[in-house]
Every structure is written in C-alpha cells, then in structure tokens.
Amino acid sequence: MKLSSTAFGPHQAIPAKYTGEGADISPPLTWTGAPAGVKSYALICDDPDAVRVAGKVWDHWLIWNIPSNVTELPEGVAKHDTVDTLGGARQGMNSWPRLGYNGPMPPRGSGVHHYHFRLYALDTMLDLPPRANRAQLEAAMKGHVLATAELVGTYLRQ
C-alpha cells in the first residue's frame, strides 16, 4: 500500500495549518494498493521524537473502522466519537488526552520532530468502542493486519 497527502510529501514539512500553531485540523490523506480481503482501515499518527522531551512516543491521532471502500481521509476530520461521513469510523484518545486529531506542537527548542502516519489494512471491523487508547487499539488489531503503509512528515517549532 501507499499512503500520501496533497498537503506534504514524504519527509517534508507539515504546513502550520495542520499543527497546534495553526488551525490544528487533520491533513488530507489518500491511499492505494490495498490487498484483497480488506474489511477496514485504521490509522495511527504519532511522534516518536517526543521521547526526548516527554519520555514517551506522543500519539496525535487514532482512527479505526474506516470502511474498506474508503480510500481517503479528507482535510479536517471532525473530532467526534463516530465519524458518519467516514462510514461510522471511530476515533480514540490521543496523548493529551483528547478525542481525534491534534497536530504537531513540540516544545520550542526540541528540534525537528517526525510525525508518522501509519495506515493499517485489516481483515475485520474492530469491536472497539470510541475513545479507546493506543494500547487498546493495537490489542484489537493484533492478528488482523494484512498490510501497512506509512507517511512521515516533519515539523520544527520556532
């Protein structure tokens, strides 16, 4: 599979619009090349560079049960438990902890951070309620991942 965005390319800067210093809305994402047997998709966005300053990987977005016929997440996905415009996709709690997407906002002076958007093609719809955390999502996905794709964007807070 391939995951991409019209807002930024691989290892390119994420525009401020999609960060805590801007409108803090989710960027548009599209994917292609899903394997046969996909029933749903899940996406996790995190910042592993946060370990340097927060002591842990920082989760920015958890969304799952995106139906198999959906191949994109539009800009500005609503911060609701269930996203009706995405076939009932469910969103979880990020590291703040808040529901839905919260974009890059690393501490000033912490250098360039890398934001990993990972898409998972799953062989099932997950029996996981909205507002779950990352550990719960990963446990629910275990044994159901058919393929993954990743897009990494960067952000440097001035």
N, C-alpha and C positions, 0 to 999 in steps of 0.2 A: 504494500500500500504506500501511497504518497500523500502527505499532509502538506498543505500550503496555505498562504494567506496573500491577499491583494494588498495588505497593509505593510508587510515587511517580508523580506526574503530570509533564507537560512543564514543564521549567524549575523543578521543585520539588526540595526537598532529598531526597537519598538517605538513607534511615534508616541509622543507625550499624551495624545488624545486617549490612549488606551492604558494610561498609568494613573496612579494616585495624585499626580501633579496636574492631570488634565481632567477630562470628563469621566475617567475611570470606567469606561464601557469595554465590553469584550470585543476583541478584534474579529473580523470575518475569517472563517477557516473553511477550507474545502478539502475533500479527499477523493482519491480514485484508487482503483486496483484492489478492491476488497475481494477476499477469497469466497469461494462457494460456501454456502451454509451459514452465512452471517444472519443472525436474528436481531442483533442490536449493536450499538457502539457505546463506548464510554470514553470520556476524556478527562485527563488529569493534567493540570498545569501547576508546575512547582518551580522553586528557585533553590537549587542545591547550594549555591554560593552563600545563602543565608546562614549556613552552618558556621561560617566565620564570625558572624555578628549576633546571631540569635541562638546558636547552639543546636540548631536542627534545620532540616530541609523545610522550607516555608511553602505551604500549599496555597495556591491562588485561586484554583477553580476545580470543582468536582462536578461532573455532569454525566449521567448514565441513562440507559434505556432510551437512547436515541434510536428510533426505528431503522431497520435495515434499508428502507427506501430513501432515507435522508442522507445526502452526501455533502451537506454544508451546515455550518452554524453561522447565522448572519451576524453582522455587527450589532452590538448592544443587546445581547440576550437578556431578557427580563430576569430580575432577581426574585423569582418565585419558586416555591417548593416544586411545583409541577409546571412545565412549560407547554401549554396547549398547542402553541404554534409549531412545536417540535414533536408532535405526536405523543405528548404526555411525558417527555423526558423529565427526569428528576434531578434536582441539584442538592449538593451536600454542603457541609460547613467547611470553610477554609480555615486557615490558621489564625485568623483574627479573634475569635471565630465569628464569621458572618456567612450568610447564605449567598451562593452564587459567586460570580467573578469579582475579584478585587485585583487590580493590576499592580505593576511594579511600583515600589515606593521604598527602595532600600535606604538605609541611613546614609546621610551625606558623608563623603569621605571613605566609603567602603568599597570603592572601585566599581568596575563593570560587573554586573550580575547577568547570569544566563538563565533565561526562562524557558523551560522545557514543556512544550505542549505535546502530550503523548496520547495518541488515539489507539484504542483497543477495539478490534473486531471480535465480537463474542458470539458463541453458538446458542445463546439463550437471552431472554429478558431476565433481568435480575430481580429477585424477590427481596428488595431492599427499599425501605421507606425513605422519603426525602429527609434531608438534614443529617444523613449519615456522615461519618468522618472518613478519612482516607483509609484507616486500618479496616474499617467495616467494608468499604467498597472493595479494597484489594482482596479481602477474605471472600467476598461474594463472587468475585471474578475468577478466583483460583480454579483451574481446571477447565475454564471456558474460553480462554483466549486463543483465537485462531490466527491472528496476525496483529502486528503493531506498526505504527508509523510515528515519526517524531519531527517536530519543527522547533528549532531553538532560535529565540530572539534574544537580543541583549538590551540592557538599559544601564545608563550611568547617570546617577542623580548628581546634579551640580550643587 
